[in-house]
Amino acid sequence: MAISADLESVPLHIVPGRAEIDLPAARRAVADLLTALGRDPHSAHLADTPRRVADAYAEMLTPREFELTTFPNDEGYDELVLAKDIPVQSLCEHHLLPFTGVAHVGYLPGERILGLSKLARVVELFARDFQVQERLTKQVADWLQDHLAPKGVGVVIEAEHQCMSLRGVRATGSRTVTSSLHGTLRENPSSRQEFFALTGLTP
C-alpha cells in the first residue's frame, strides 16, 4: 500500500497497493470453470453467474482507501486500548473459500493515539486478499507497530474456515485462533496476560 505522508501528518491517506483486477478475464475464467464442472454457463440459470462471481471476488479482494487519523497523546495515556470483535472476512489462498470470524486488536499508546475505527480499517486492509490466517494476523500487528510506533501491539484473530467446514474434515464450528504481539505486550508477562484476558483468551 502507498502512504502519502509521514507518521506525524494527520491524517495519512492509505491506498492499497494491489494489481488491478481484470474483470472480463475473470468472467471468462468462471465460465470456463462452469464448463469444466459439467455445467452450461449459457443456460438461463447460469448466464449471469460469471459476471456475479467476478464482481464478488473483485469486491472481496479490494480494500477501501481510508485516512489513518492519529492524535497527539497529550494526556500521556499509557494503558491498553483494545478493539474487540472486529469482523474479519477473507479468502483462503489454498481453496479460494472464505474464512470469517473476529479480530481483537490492541495497543499501548506511545506519542500518538489512533482513531478507533482505523483499527478495523487496518484489519480490512489485509483481510481483503487471498490469505492464510497466520500471515493476516502478523501483517496487521506489524503494520500498526511500524506506522503508529506504540509501546506494544497485540492482535488475535479467531476464524472459521470453510475449507475445513464445507470440505475435507468438515469440522463445522471449529475455529482457528492466531496471535501476534510486539513490544511490551510480547516482552512483559503482566501486560501480555492483561491483553489475552481482555480478549477473552487465557495466555
C-alpha positions in Angstrom: 0.0 0.0 0.0 1.1 3.6 -0.6 1.3 6.2 2.1 1.1 9.9 1.1 2.7 11.4 4.2 4.9 10.6 7.2 3.8 9.5 10.6 3.5 13.0 12.1 1.0 14.1 9.4 -2.7 14.0 10.3 -4.3 12.2 8.6 -2.3 9.7 6.5 -4.1 8.6 3.3 -3.8 4.8 3.0 -4.1 3.4 -0.6 -3.9 -0.4 -1.1 -1.1 -1.3 -3.5 -2.8 -4.1 -5.4 -2.7 -5.3 -9.0 -5.8 -4.2 -11.0 -8.4 -6.9 -11.4 -9.2 -7.9 -15.0 -12.9 -8.4 -14.7 -13.5 -9.6 -18.4 -10.8 -12.2 -17.9 -12.3 -13.2 -14.6 -15.7 -13.7 -16.1 -14.3 -15.8 -18.9 -12.4 -17.9 -16.3 -15.6 -18.5 -14.3 -17.4 -19.6 -17.5 -14.6 -22.0 -18.3 -14.8 -23.4 -14.7 -18.5 -24.0 -15.0 -17.9 -25.8 -18.3 -15.1 -27.9 -16.7 -17.5 -28.8 -13.9 -20.1 -30.1 -16.4 -22.4 -27.1 -16.3 -23.6 -24.9 -19.2 -22.6 -21.3 -18.5 -25.1 -20.1 -21.2 -28.1 -21.7 -19.5 -30.9 -19.5 -18.2 -29.9 -20.0 -14.6 -26.1 -19.6 -15.1 -25.9 -17.0 -17.8 -25.1 -14.1 -15.4 -23.1 -16.2 -12.9 -19.7 -15.4 -14.4 -20.3 -11.7 -14.0 -21.7 -12.1 -10.5 -18.8 -14.3 -9.4 -16.1 -12.0 -10.9 -17.7 -8.9 -9.3 -18.0 -10.7 -5.9 -14.3 -11.7 -5.9 -13.3 -8.2 -7.0 -15.2 -6.8 -4.0 -13.8 -9.3 -1.6 -10.2 -8.6 -2.8 -10.4 -4.8 -2.8 -9.9 -3.0 0.5 -11.2 0.6 0.7 -8.9 3.5 0.9 -9.0 5.4 4.2 -7.4 8.1 6.3 -5.3 6.9 9.1 -6.3 9.6 11.7 -3.9 9.9 14.6 -3.9 12.4 17.5 -1.2 13.6 20.0 -1.3 11.6 23.2 -1.4 14.9 25.2 -2.7 13.2 28.4 0.1 10.6 28.3 -2.4 7.7 28.3 -0.4 4.6 28.9 -3.0 1.8 29.4 -4.1 -0.7 26.9 -6.5 0.3 24.1 -8.4 -2.7 22.7 -11.0 -3.0 20.0 -12.8 -6.4 20.3 -14.8 -8.4 17.9 -13.8 -6.6 14.7 -15.4 -8.6 11.9 -13.0 -10.5 9.6 -13.8 -11.8 6.2 -11.0 -13.1 4.0 -10.3 -15.8 1.4 -8.2 -18.9 1.9 -5.5 -18.8 -0.7 -5.4 -22.6 -0.9 -9.0 -23.2 -1.8 -10.4 -19.7 -2.6 -13.1 -20.3 0.1 -14.0 -17.7 2.7 -12.9 -17.7 6.3 -14.8 -15.5 8.7 -14.5 -14.5 12.3 -13.4 -11.7 14.6 -10.2 -9.8 15.4 -9.2 -8.3 18.7 -6.7 -5.5 18.2 -4.9 -3.7 21.0 -2.0 -1.3 21.5 -0.2 0.6 24.3 0.0 4.2 23.1 3.3 6.0 22.6 3.3 9.6 21.5 0.2 9.3 19.4 -3.2 7.6 19.7 -5.3 6.3 16.8 -8.9 6.9 15.8 -10.6 3.7 16.9 -12.4 3.0 13.7 -9.0 2.8 12.0 -8.1 -0.4 13.8 -11.0 -2.1 11.8 -9.8 -0.4 8.6 -6.3 -1.9 9.1 -7.8 -5.3 9.5 -9.8 -4.9 6.3 -6.7 -3.6 4.5 -5.0 -7.0 4.8 -8.1 -9.3 5.1 -9.4 -8.4 1.6 -6.9 -10.6 -0.1 -6.0 -14.2 -0.7 -4.7 -15.1 2.8 -3.7 -17.5 5.4 -4.8 -16.6 8.9 -1.3 -16.7 10.4 0.0 -14.2 7.9 -3.0 -11.9 8.2 -2.6 -11.7 12.0 1.1 -10.8 11.7 0.6 -8.3 8.9 -2.0 -6.3 11.0 0.3 -6.3 14.0 3.5 -5.4 12.0 1.7 -2.6 10.2 0.4 -1.0 13.4 3.8 -1.3 15.0 5.5 0.3 12.1 3.0 3.1 11.4 1.8 4.0 14.9 5.0 3.5 16.8 3.2 2.3 20.0 4.8 0.8 23.1 3.2 -2.5 22.2 0.7 -4.1 19.8 -1.4 -7.3 20.1 -3.6 -8.9 17.5 -5.7 -12.0 18.0 -7.9 -13.5 15.2 -10.5 -16.2 15.7 -12.0 -17.6 12.5 -13.9 -20.5 11.0 -12.5 -21.7 7.6 -14.9 -23.0 5.0 -12.1 -25.1 3.6 -12.4 -27.1 6.8 -16.1 -26.8 7.5 -17.5 -27.5 3.9 -15.0 -30.0 2.6 -12.2 -32.4 3.8 -12.6 -33.0 7.5 -15.9 -31.0 7.6 -15.3 -29.7 11.1 -18.3 -27.3 11.2 -18.0 -24.8 14.0 -14.2 -25.3 14.5 -12.4 -22.0 15.0 -8.7 -21.3 14.5 -7.0 -18.8 16.8 -3.8 -17.0 15.9 -2.0 -14.2 17.7 0.9 -11.7 17.1 2.5 -9.5 19.7 5.0 -6.7 19.7 6.9 -4.6 22.2 5.6 -4.6 25.8 2.7 -6.9 25.1 5.2 -9.5 24.0 8.0 -8.9 26.5 6.2 -8.1 29.7 4.3 -11.1 31.2 1.7 -9.0 33.1 1.0 -6.8 30.0 0.7 -10.0 27.9 -1.6 -11.6 30.4 -3.8 -8.5 30.6 -4.1 -8.4 26.8 -5.1 -12.0 26.5 -7.5 -11.7 29.4 -9.3 -8.8 27.8 -9.7 -10.6 24.6 -11.3 -13.5 26.5 -8.4 -15.9 25.9 -6.1 -17.4 28.5 -2.4 -16.7 28.0 
